[in-house]
């Protein structure tokens, strides 16, 4: 399709939406199976975003090999990350945000 221009921001928007879903579930003290599903969706979104960023890098002259390597490392790291760790990190983020609101 000649007129198609990819919008890479769609991956970022999807990640923000899924992170919001996970944070809402944490606020509602949802059951662990729903938290696990939401955390898996966050993980998948992060990996899709990193893949999209990787696909935008010009691989022609090799000058961006370090950046590609970092993105690849991040993808592998997220893929191997336990769901419980993801839930814990977002729970901490929620607590940090609530403490920040109390100070304001």
RAKA-V428531 format. One record per residue. N is the residue number from 0. RES is the residue in one letter. SS is DSSP state (A for helix, B for strand, O for the rest). Layout:
((N;RES;SS) (N;RES;SS))
//
This chain:
((0;X;O) (1;X;O) (2;X;O) (3;X;O) (4;X;O) (5;X;O) (6;X;O) (7;X;O) (8;X;A) (9;X;A) (10;X;A) (11;X;A) (12;X;A) (13;X;A) (14;X;A) (15;X;A) (16;X;A) (17;X;A) (18;X;A) (19;X;A) (20;X;A) (21;X;A) (22;X;A) (23;X;A) (24;X;A) (25;X;A) (26;X;A) (27;X;O) (28;X;O) (29;X;O) (30;X;O) (31;X;A) (32;X;A) (33;X;A) (34;X;A) (35;X;A) (36;X;A) (37;X;A) (38;X;A) (39;X;A) (40;X;A) (41;X;A) (42;X;A) (43;X;A) (44;X;A) (45;X;A) (46;X;A) (47;X;A) (48;X;A) (49;X;A) (50;X;A) (51;X;A) (52;X;A) (53;X;A) (54;X;A) (55;X;O) (56;X;O) (57;X;O) (58;X;O) (59;X;O) (60;X;O) (61;X;O) (62;X;O) (63;X;O) (64;X;A) (65;X;A) (66;X;A) (67;X;A) (68;X;A) (69;X;A) (70;X;A) (71;X;A) (72;X;A) (73;X;A) (74;X;A) (75;X;A) (76;X;A) (77;X;A) (78;X;A) (79;X;A) (80;X;O) (81;X;O) (82;X;A) (83;X;A) (84;X;A) (85;X;A) (86;X;A) (87;X;A) (88;X;A) (89;X;A) (90;X;A) (91;X;A) (92;X;A) (93;X;A) (94;X;A) (95;X;A) (96;X;A) (97;X;A) (98;X;A) (99;X;A) (100;X;A) (101;X;A) (102;X;A) (103;X;O))
//
